[in-house]
Amino acid sequence: MMSKFKFEKYDDPFKAFNIQMSIICDLEQGGKIDENEAFEQVKALYKQFKHYFKHEHEASSVLEHKAYYDNNKYAYKEEKETE
C-alpha cells in the first residue's frame, strides 16, 4: 500500500502529482505491480492530492490573499477616492 505523500514539500504540487502518477504507471507497465495495485495507488494518490489542495493549499492561499489585502487596503481606498 502507498504511504502518505507530502505535497506541501514541493513548490508545484501539480508537478509532484504528475511525477508520482508517472512512477505508478511505469511500475505497472514494467510488471513490478499489477493493474489492480496501480489503480489502488492512483486512487489513493488522487485522494491525498484532492485533500491537500482543498484544505491546505486553499487555506494558505486565503491567508496570503488576506495578508495582501490587509497590507494594501488603505492604498485601494485612496485610489477609489481619487477617481
C-alpha positions in Angstrom: 0.0 0.0 0.0 1.1 3.5 -0.7 2.3 5.7 2.1 1.0 9.3 2.5 2.7 11.6 0.0 3.6 15.1 1.2 2.6 17.6 -1.5 3.5 20.6 0.8 7.2 19.8 0.4 7.0 20.9 -3.3 6.8 24.3 -4.9 4.5 22.9 -7.5 2.1 20.3 -6.2 0.7 19.6 -9.7 4.2 18.6 -10.9 4.7 16.4 -7.8 1.4 14.7 -8.5 2.4 14.2 -12.2 5.7 12.7 -11.2 4.1 10.3 -8.7 1.5 9.3 -11.4 4.3 8.6 -13.8 6.1 6.4 -11.3 2.9 4.3 -10.7 2.3 3.9 -14.4 5.9 2.9 -15.1 5.8 0.3 -12.3 2.7 -1.2 -13.8 4.0 -1.2 -17.3 7.2 -2.7 -16.1 5.4 -5.5 -14.4 6.5 -4.6 -10.9 2.9 -4.1 -9.8 -0.3 -5.5 -11.3 -3.0 -3.2 -12.7 -5.3 -3.5 -9.6 -2.5 -2.4 -7.3 -1.7 0.5 -9.7 -5.4 1.5 -9.7 -5.5 1.5 -5.9 -2.3 3.6 -5.7 -3.6 6.1 -8.3 -6.9 6.3 -6.4 -5.0 6.9 -3.0 -2.7 9.5 -4.6 -5.6 11.4 -6.1 -7.5 11.3 -2.8 -4.4 12.7 -1.0 -3.9 15.4 -3.6 -7.5 16.4 -3.5 -7.4 16.7 0.3 -4.2 18.7 0.2 -5.5 21.0 -2.5 -8.9 21.5 -0.9 -7.7 22.1 2.7 -4.0 23.0 3.0 -3.4 24.8 -0.3 -6.7 26.8 -0.2 -6.1 27.7 3.4 -2.6 29.0 2.7 -3.9 30.9 -0.4 -6.6 32.5 1.7 -4.1 33.6 4.3 -1.8 35.0 1.6 -4.6 37.0 0.0 -5.8 38.2 3.4 -2.3 39.4 4.2 -2.0 41.2 0.9 -5.4 42.8 1.4 -4.6 43.9 4.9 -1.4 45.5 3.7 -2.9 47.2 0.7 -6.5 48.1 1.7 -5.7 51.7 2.5 -4.0 52.2 -0.8 -7.0 50.7 -2.6 -9.4 53.1 -0.7 -7.3 56.1 -1.6 -7.4 55.1 -5.3 -11.1 54.8 -5.2 -11.5 58.2 -3.6 -9.3 60.0 -6.1 -11.2 58.7 -9.1 
